[in-house]
Amino acid sequence: DQQVKQNSPSLSVQEGRISILNCDYTNSMFDYFLWYKKYPAEGPTFLISISSIKDKNEDGRFTVFLNKSAKHLSLHIVPSQPGDSAVYFCAASLEYGNKLVFGAGTILRVKS
Amino acid sequence: KAGVTQTPRYLIKTRGQQVTLSCSPISGHRSVSWYQQTPGQGLQFLFEYFSETQRNKGNFPGRFSGRQFSNSRSEMNVSTLELGDSALYLCASSWTGTGTEKLFFGSGTQLSVL
């Protein structure tokens, strides 16, 4: 049973446009959400996070939105750059837990 | 500051063999987690160690085991390898391992079981 789902295996976007990556979760106990980015032959790196007490968190070109009633979060990248091309993983956790539950990932390709 | 180091980078084994993977966390980090990445499955949690104690374990068979040493370095062992164990095994470290901390991942060990 996948508790965190990323239903789009891949996304292709033109440079300069917005990239929107989506994530759904089923466990209403999750109270912290993170996005990680992974380049080939490297480990995932932390990108941005959001607590369940917020509905938006922004860091430069990256914004994460959380809709708790829909159990849905999304990552917006504006403007998209070729260097953003990578696999993006959504993850969820319990604030006082000690493990992350990851989605299957979305491959983002930004075309120049 | 050195990152998370995983060795070896690549491993090729045959069914039935066992394998040991190693992880050196970032200096000062006491929590080490292990994840298995397979195509289409994302990262699956294996276990988490803190101060030499396993605090949490994922839904994997007992063939998967791990340990952590007093210097926070960690090893994971897979016995009686199966073809389905072929995957990228990622180690991650953090200060305390709580759910709000960001994890720092190593580059992983790519295990191929023939």
Interface residues (C-beta under 8 A of the other chain):
Chain A: V4 Q6 P9 D31 Y32 L34 Y36 A41 E42 G43 P44 T45 F46 S49 S51 F89 A91 S93 L94 E95 Y96 G97 N98 K99 L100 V101 F102 G103 A104 G105
Chain B: V4 S31 S33 Y35 G40 Q41 G42 L43 Q44 F45 E48 F50 R55 N56 G58 L90 A92 G97 T98 G99 T100 K102 L103 F104 F105 G106 S107 G108
